[in-house]
């Protein structure tokens, strides 16, 4: 009897102990979620739509440019403002490049609204890619912080936790950095970026080229009808109203990839360009879909989507031939 009672008592204690462990862990998780939600709410309150990466390039607007290259890395690394000005017989400073890594239309819209006098007289050429519209892409570096900022905190947690917590951490960091840039007035008094904003990539001889584009991150978990696409395409429409002229540019992939041999890629790509063209017709902006450039070969690409420094003149000249009045 005594042994049985002792064993029963031990079982009760073990069950109680397990319940206490579960309760403690649950309380810890709830406390962590509440603290993280509070931090996200704080980030939303200090967030500025002009990110630090863009703010550092906005001093170029002091040159009073009439042609502004904007968008993501495909503009930042590929369009030479000095050459563009030379092609149309204009002085240096006629064109500038304010594009930045993973640049999003919402950010340029914010910049245009805060500095309307420069954008209103300029032709804005903005590069966009499928990742800016694909809801399935939730990586930290490429998910637009301005889209995250427009989501309620609860939706942020549901969308990105637990596997994409890095995206929320990136948003928090970007939000505080954008506030710092705004408070320091980097756009107005910051140093002038070199080369009129152009950055370039060298040849990467050891780069591991993907076997296809259909499985590329830009097209994974394909969905271009979500909140991200609505927000960013809507920003393009609004940009058409605050610039003298707006051209939305889609840059080519390396010529070694063929859409006709990758039906899945071709279908998704056609859906994306159709989405942008429909917005262009509705909102009054031009769409330049560049799938290939004469003379631009694989050796001119640093990777499957970015042109290296040897291809920049070829690409810039081609773009200028298409957008020059």
ChimeraX attribute file (.defattr): number of C-alpha atoms within 10 A of each C-alpha:
attribute: neighborCount
match mode: 1-to-1
recipient: residues
	/A:1	6
	/A:2	7
	/A:3	8
	/A:4	9
	/A:5	10
	/A:6	11
	/A:7	12
	/A:8	12
	/A:9	12
	/A:10	12
	/A:11	12
	/A:12	12
	/A:13	12
	/A:14	12
	/A:15	12
	/A:16	12
	/A:17	12
	/A:18	12
	/A:19	12
	/A:20	12
	/A:21	12
	/A:22	12
	/A:23	12
	/A:24	12
	/A:25	12
	/A:26	12
	/A:27	12
	/A:28	12
	/A:29	12
	/A:30	12
	/A:31	12
	/A:32	12
	/A:33	13
	/A:34	12
	/A:35	12
	/A:36	16
	/A:37	16
	/A:38	13
	/A:39	15
	/A:40	22
	/A:41	17
	/A:42	14
	/A:43	20
	/A:44	21
	/A:45	13
	/A:46	16
	/A:47	24
	/A:48	23
	/A:49	23
	/A:50	27
	/A:51	27
	/A:52	22
	/A:53	18
	/A:54	24
	/A:55	22
	/A:56	23
	/A:57	24
	/A:58	26
	/A:59	21
	/A:60	25
	/A:61	23
	/A:62	13
	/A:63	15
	/A:64	17
	/A:65	21
	/A:66	20
	/A:67	22
	/A:68	25
	/A:69	25
	/A:70	28
	/A:71	28
	/A:72	22
	/A:73	22
	/A:74	25
	/A:75	29
	/A:76	24
	/A:77	22
	/A:78	26
	/A:79	30
	/A:80	26
	/A:81	25
	/A:82	20
	/A:83	18
	/A:84	25
	/A:85	20
	/A:86	13
	/A:87	14
	/A:88	13
	/A:89	10
	/A:90	14
	/A:91	11
	/A:92	17
	/A:93	21
	/A:94	21
	/A:95	29
	/A:96	30
	/A:97	31
	/A:98	29
	/A:99	30
	/A:100	25
	/A:101	16
	/A:102	21
	/A:103	28
	/A:104	32
	/A:105	27
	/A:106	23
	/A:107	22
	/A:108	25
	/A:109	25
	/A:110	17
	/A:111	20
	/A:112	19
	/A:113	16
	/A:114	12
	/A:115	16
	/A:116	15
	/A:117	14
	/A:118	21
	/A:119	26
	/A:120	19
	/A:121	16
	/A:122	21
	/A:123	21
	/A:124	25
	/A:125	24
	/A:126	28
	/A:127	23
	/A:128	26
	/A:129	22
	/A:130	20
	/A:131	23
	/A:132	23
	/A:133	29
	/A:134	24
	/A:135	21
	/A:136	18
	/A:137	20
	/A:138	19
	/A:139	16
	/A:140	17
	/A:141	13
	/A:142	18
	/A:143	24
	/A:144	24
	/A:145	27
	/A:146	24
	/A:147	19
	/A:148	21
	/A:149	23
	/A:150	14
	/A:151	14
	/A:152	12
	/A:153	18
	/A:154	11
	/A:155	12
	/A:156	18
	/A:157	18
	/A:158	9
	/A:159	16
	/A:160	17
	/A:161	13
	/A:162	9
	/A:163	9
	/A:164	14
	/A:165	17
	/A:166	16
	/A:167	22
	/A:168	25
	/A:169	15
	/A:170	16
	/A:171	25
	/A:172	23
	/A:173	14
	/A:174	21
	/A:175	27
	/A:176	20
	/A:177	19
	/A:178	22
	/A:179	20
	/A:180	17
	/A:181	21
	/A:182	19
	/A:183	9
	/A:184	12
	/A:185	14
	/A:186	18
	/A:187	23
	/A:188	17
	/A:189	12
	/A:190	16
	/A:191	13
	/A:192	17
	/A:193	17
	/A:194	10
	/A:195	14
	/A:196	22
	/A:197	26
	/A:198	22
	/A:199	19
	/A:200	19
	/A:201	17
	/A:202	13
	/A:203	17
	/A:204	12
	/A:205	9
	/A:206	7
	/A:207	10
	/A:208	9
	/A:209	9
	/A:210	12
	/A:211	11
	/A:212	15
	/A:213	19
	/A:214	21
	/A:215	14
	/A:216	12
	/A:217	15
	/A:218	21
	/A:219	22
	/A:220	14
	/A:221	12
	/A:222	16
	/A:223	16
	/A:224	21
	/A:225	12
	/A:226	12
	/A:227	16
	/A:228	24
	/A:229	22
	/A:230	13
	/A:231	17
	/A:232	22
	/A:233	22
	/A:234	15
	/A:235	18
	/A:236	26
	/A:237	21
	/A:238	18
	/A:239	27
	/A:240	22
	/A:241	15
	/A:242	21
	/A:243	20
	/A:244	16
	/A:245	19
	/A:246	23
	/A:247	20
	/A:248	22
	/A:249	23
	/A:250	20
	/A:251	23
	/A:252	19
	/A:253	20
	/A:254	22
	/A:255	18
	/A:256	10
	/A:257	16
	/A:258	15
	/A:259	17
	/A:260	10
	/A:261	11
	/A:262	14
	/A:263	12
	/A:264	14
	/A:265	20
	/A:266	16
	/A:267	13
	/A:268	18
	/A:269	17
	/A:270	10
	/A:271	14
	/A:272	19
	/A:273	17
	/A:274	12
	/A:275	16
	/A:276	24
	/A:277	19
	/A:278	12
	/A:279	18
	/A:280	20
	/A:281	12
	/A:282	10
	/A:283	16
	/A:284	19
	/A:285	19
	/A:286	19
	/A:287	20
	/A:288	18
	/A:289	14
	/A:290	14
	/A:291	13
	/A:292	14
	/A:293	16
	/A:294	8
	/A:295	11
	/A:296	20
	/A:297	15
	/A:298	17
	/A:299	16
	/A:300	21
	/A:301	23
	/A:302	23
	/A:303	20
	/A:304	21
	/A:305	15
	/A:306	23
	/A:307	32
	/A:308	20
	/A:309	19
	/A:310	18
	/A:311	24
	/A:312	23
	/A:313	16
	/A:314	19
	/A:315	23
	/A:316	18
	/A:317	16
	/A:318	16
	/A:319	19
	/A:320	16
	/A:321	13
	/A:322	10
	/A:323	12
	/A:324	10
	/A:325	6
